[in-house]
Amino acid sequence: MEASQVAALIRAGLPEAEKVEVTGGEGKFEALVVSPQFAGMNAVKKHQTVYATVRDQIDSGEVHALSIRAFTPEDAPDA
């Protein structure tokens, strides 16, 4: 699975996301997700929300590891 495919899955599952950047490959990925949907969520809930968008790929083994940085637009680092 390619990083662009993981990014597309996250975007499809979180259509309000303002930014989705995924890097990596060979089943190991890092994602930066910025979405107003994360407002009021703690870090664990944000990560669970992102993981849910790729749950099938994790279960099938296409995605072995996904490191997530998830922010609201107000809290996002300048990048």
MDAnalysis code that builds the backbone (N, CA, C; Angstrom):
import MDAnalysis as mda
import numpy as np

u = mda.Universe.empty(237, n_residues=79, atom_resindex=np.repeat(np.arange(79), 3), trajectory=True)
u.add_TopologyAttr("name", ["N", "CA", "C"] * 79)
u.add_TopologyAttr("resid", np.arange(1, 80))
u.add_TopologyAttr("resname", ["MET", "GLU", "ALA", "SER", "GLN", "VAL", "ALA", "ALA", "LEU", "ILE", "ARG", "ALA", "GLY", "LEU", "PRO", "GLU", "ALA", "GLU", "LYS", "VAL", "GLU", "VAL", "THR", "GLY", "GLY", "GLU", "GLY", "LYS", "PHE", "GLU", "ALA", "LEU", "VAL", "VAL", "SER", "PRO", "GLN", "PHE", "ALA", "GLY", "MET", "ASN", "ALA", "VAL", "LYS", "LYS", "HIS", "GLN", "THR", "VAL", "TYR", "ALA", "THR", "VAL", "ARG", "ASP", "GLN", "ILE", "ASP", "SER", "GLY", "GLU", "VAL", "HIS", "ALA", "LEU", "SER", "ILE", "ARG", "ALA", "PHE", "THR", "PRO", "GLU", "ASP", "ALA", "PRO", "ASP", "ALA"])
u.atoms.positions = np.array([
    [0.842, -1.173, 0.000],
    [0.000, 0.000, 0.000],
    [0.892, 1.244, 0.000],
    [0.503, 2.228, -0.754],
    [1.244, 3.474, -0.894],
    [0.737, 4.520, 0.103],
    [1.600, 5.465, 0.433],
    [1.218, 6.547, 1.340],
    [0.029, 7.330, 0.787],
    [-0.006, 7.517, -0.524],
    [-1.120, 8.260, -1.135],
    [-2.448, 7.531, -0.956],
    [-2.408, 6.207, -0.946],
    [-3.629, 5.427, -0.734],
    [-4.116, 5.563, 0.706],
    [-3.183, 5.568, 1.652],
    [-3.545, 5.752, 3.059],
    [-4.146, 7.145, 3.238],
    [-3.530, 8.141, 2.630],
    [-4.039, 9.509, 2.711],
    [-5.450, 9.598, 2.142],
    [-5.694, 8.930, 1.026],
    [-7.029, 8.949, 0.417],
    [-8.068, 8.317, 1.338],
    [-7.702, 7.243, 2.010],
    [-8.626, 6.603, 2.951],
    [-8.947, 7.529, 4.124],
    [-7.932, 8.204, 4.632],
    [-8.157, 9.128, 5.746],
    [-9.040, 10.283, 5.290],
    [-8.760, 10.837, 4.111],
    [-9.584, 11.938, 3.586],
    [-11.036, 11.505, 3.390],
    [-11.230, 10.298, 2.893],
    [-12.595, 9.796, 2.674],
    [-13.325, 9.618, 4.000],
    [-12.610, 9.163, 5.020],
    [-13.234, 8.938, 6.313],
    [-13.405, 10.187, 7.147],
    [-12.610, 11.208, 6.845],
    [-12.663, 12.485, 7.567],
    [-12.797, 13.622, 6.545],
    [-13.954, 13.731, 5.903],
    [-14.107, 14.697, 4.815],
    [-13.937, 16.155, 5.246],
    [-14.045, 16.445, 6.539],
    [-13.862, 17.818, 7.010],
    [-12.383, 18.172, 7.198],
    [-11.494, 17.201, 7.065],
    [-10.068, 17.448, 7.303],
    [-9.547, 18.527, 6.370],
    [-8.830, 19.473, 6.951],
    [-8.231, 20.551, 6.176],
    [-6.872, 20.155, 5.630],
    [-6.232, 19.195, 6.297],
    [-4.903, 18.765, 5.869],
    [-4.721, 17.293, 6.213],
    [-4.265, 16.522, 5.248],
    [-3.900, 15.119, 5.462],
    [-2.596, 14.887, 4.718],
    [-1.543, 14.604, 5.463],
    [-0.245, 14.297, 4.865],
    [0.201, 12.948, 5.403],
    [0.538, 12.041, 4.510],
    [0.992, 10.708, 4.913],
    [2.322, 10.429, 4.232],
    [3.274, 9.959, 5.020],
    [4.581, 9.564, 4.492],
    [4.852, 8.126, 4.908],
    [5.832, 7.523, 4.268],
    [6.231, 6.168, 4.611],
    [5.927, 5.198, 3.496],
    [6.008, 3.931, 3.831],
    [5.764, 2.878, 2.867],
    [6.047, 1.525, 3.481],
    [5.860, 0.482, 2.710],
    [6.071, -0.890, 3.150],
    [5.292, -1.206, 4.422],
    [4.082, -0.650, 4.508],
    [3.202, -0.948, 5.632],
    [3.393, -0.079, 6.849],
    [4.393, 0.809, 6.833],
    [4.670, 1.676, 7.982],
    [4.517, 3.127, 7.551],
    [3.594, 3.839, 8.197],
    [3.245, 5.178, 7.764],
    [3.184, 6.157, 8.926],
    [3.339, 7.436, 8.581],
    [3.159, 8.524, 9.516],
    [2.137, 9.467, 8.905],
    [1.169, 9.886, 9.717],
    [0.115, 10.763, 9.216],
    [0.023, 12.028, 10.055],
    [-0.147, 13.145, 9.374],
    [-0.476, 14.414, 9.995],
    [-1.878, 14.756, 9.517],
    [-2.800, 14.915, 10.461],
    [-4.192, 15.191, 10.109],
    [-4.651, 16.417, 10.890],
    [-5.195, 17.391, 10.175],
    [-5.733, 18.598, 10.792],
    [-7.207, 18.668, 10.421],
    [-8.064, 18.654, 11.448],
    [-9.497, 18.658, 11.185],
    [-10.258, 19.336, 12.317],
    [-11.250, 20.141, 11.974],
    [-12.088, 20.728, 13.015],
    [-12.899, 19.657, 13.756],
    [-13.034, 18.504, 13.163],
    [-13.758, 17.390, 13.783],
    [-13.120, 16.969, 15.112],
    [-11.839, 17.264, 15.306],
    [-11.128, 16.865, 16.515],
    [-11.416, 17.770, 17.715],
    [-12.154, 18.840, 17.512],
    [-12.446, 19.771, 18.613],
    [-13.086, 19.028, 19.785],
    [-12.547, 19.245, 20.960],
    [-13.073, 18.633, 22.173],
    [-12.619, 17.208, 22.423],
    [-11.852, 16.629, 21.506],
    [-11.374, 15.249, 21.673],
    [-10.010, 15.254, 22.357],
    [-9.786, 14.248, 23.203],
    [-8.441, 14.069, 23.747],
    [-7.599, 13.337, 22.705],
    [-6.300, 13.204, 22.973],
    [-5.387, 12.606, 21.995],
    [-5.789, 11.183, 21.632],
    [-6.215, 10.393, 22.603],
    [-6.603, 9.002, 22.329],
    [-7.792, 8.956, 21.381],
    [-8.793, 9.781, 21.617],
    [-9.982, 9.788, 20.756],
    [-9.633, 10.255, 19.343],
    [-8.741, 11.239, 19.226],
    [-8.307, 11.691, 17.895],
    [-7.660, 10.536, 17.137],
    [-6.767, 9.817, 17.807],
    [-6.075, 8.698, 17.168],
    [-7.056, 7.588, 16.797],
    [-8.000, 7.299, 17.672],
    [-9.007, 6.276, 17.372],
    [-9.823, 6.669, 16.149],
    [-10.124, 7.942, 16.033],
    [-10.908, 8.441, 14.899],
    [-10.147, 8.252, 13.592],
    [-8.851, 8.538, 13.602],
    [-8.041, 8.352, 12.397],
    [-7.855, 6.858, 12.104],
    [-7.543, 6.070, 13.125],
    [-7.372, 4.617, 12.928],
    [-8.615, 3.990, 12.298],
    [-9.781, 4.468, 12.687],
    [-11.024, 3.901, 12.155],
    [-11.107, 4.021, 10.638],
    [-10.447, 5.025, 10.068],
    [-10.506, 5.212, 8.609],
    [-9.677, 4.186, 7.852],
    [-8.728, 3.533, 8.543],
    [-7.881, 2.529, 7.896],
    [-7.956, 1.175, 8.612],
    [-8.985, 0.974, 9.388],
    [-9.142, -0.254, 10.184],
    [-9.071, -1.508, 9.320],
    [-9.737, -1.511, 8.182],
    [-9.721, -2.700, 7.314],
    [-8.307, -3.016, 6.824],
    [-7.526, -1.973, 6.513],
    [-6.170, -2.176, 6.024],
    [-5.246, -2.642, 7.156],
    [-5.497, -2.195, 8.361],
    [-4.735, -2.676, 9.514],
    [-5.072, -4.142, 9.768],
    [-6.349, -4.449, 9.755],
    [-6.794, -5.828, 9.997],
    [-6.265, -6.797, 8.939],
    [-6.154, -6.329, 7.699],
    [-5.690, -7.200, 6.613],
    [-4.162, -7.283, 6.544],
    [-3.481, -6.421, 7.283],
    [-2.025, -6.428, 7.267],
    [-1.397, -5.506, 6.235],
    [-2.208, -4.807, 5.451],
    [-1.655, -3.866, 4.471],
    [-0.962, -2.700, 5.169],
    [-1.487, -2.315, 6.326],
    [-0.887, -1.275, 7.155],
    [-0.456, -1.938, 8.450],
    [0.852, -1.939, 8.706],
    [1.382, -2.574, 9.918],
    [1.513, -1.578, 11.061],
    [1.844, -0.347, 10.727],
    [2.036, 0.684, 11.746],
    [1.605, 2.030, 11.182],
    [0.933, 2.804, 12.018],
    [0.503, 4.142, 11.623],
    [0.730, 5.074, 12.802],
    [1.699, 5.945, 12.649],
    [1.968, 6.969, 13.650],
    [1.133, 8.183, 13.279],
    [0.412, 8.726, 14.261],
    [-0.539, 9.796, 13.969],
    [-0.225, 11.044, 14.780],
    [-0.252, 12.172, 14.078],
    [-0.262, 13.488, 14.715],
    [-1.571, 14.130, 14.272],
    [-2.468, 14.374, 15.222],
    [-3.803, 14.890, 14.900],
    [-4.058, 16.177, 15.673],
    [-4.518, 17.200, 14.942],
    [-4.723, 18.522, 15.532],
    [-6.015, 19.144, 15.015],
    [-6.557, 20.059, 15.810],
    [-7.590, 20.962, 15.307],
    [-6.862, 22.047, 14.519],
    [-7.552, 22.779, 13.665],
    [-6.876, 23.860, 12.924],
    [-6.216, 24.881, 13.864],
    [-6.826, 25.141, 14.997],
    [-6.292, 26.115, 15.942],
    [-4.995, 25.650, 16.600],
    [-4.846, 24.342, 16.762],
    [-3.696, 23.773, 17.460],
    [-2.610, 23.250, 16.526],
    [-2.862, 23.262, 15.236],
    [-1.911, 22.692, 14.282],
    [-0.601, 23.470, 14.263],
    [0.513, 22.746, 14.200],
    [1.800, 23.434, 14.076],
    [1.916, 24.076, 12.704],
    [2.642, 25.150, 12.625],
    [2.877, 25.777, 11.320],
    [3.779, 24.884, 10.501],
    [3.292, 24.473, 9.353],
    [4.094, 23.596, 8.498],
    [3.744, 23.819, 7.048],
])
